[in-house]
Amino acid sequence: MSRVQAAFRTAFHLPSAAAVAVGTDDPGHLARLVTALGAEVDTTAVSQYLRALHGHRQG
């Protein structure tokens, strides 16, 4: 999975989202993003990232 695909997939968990807007003039790029939706998300890593973001906001 590419970094773009991983970021796109993870975007649905930061916080949870039902939709994410993307723009592309390359149908293959859009197809790869849609394929990424089936990937597993490392929820532990997402939780750590969210805690870090919240800590940064409070600091």
C-alpha positions, 0 to 999 in steps of 0.5 A: 500500500502506498503512503497516499493509500494509507493516509486515505484509509486512515482518514476515516478514523481521524476522527471517524468519517463517513466521507472524504473528498478527493480530487484527481484527474487520474482515474487509476489514482482514484481506483487505488484510493477506493481499493485502500478502503478494504485495508486494515487500519492499525487502530493502536497506531491511530490511537497513539497519533490521536493522543499525541495530537490532543497533547499537542493542542493542550500544550 
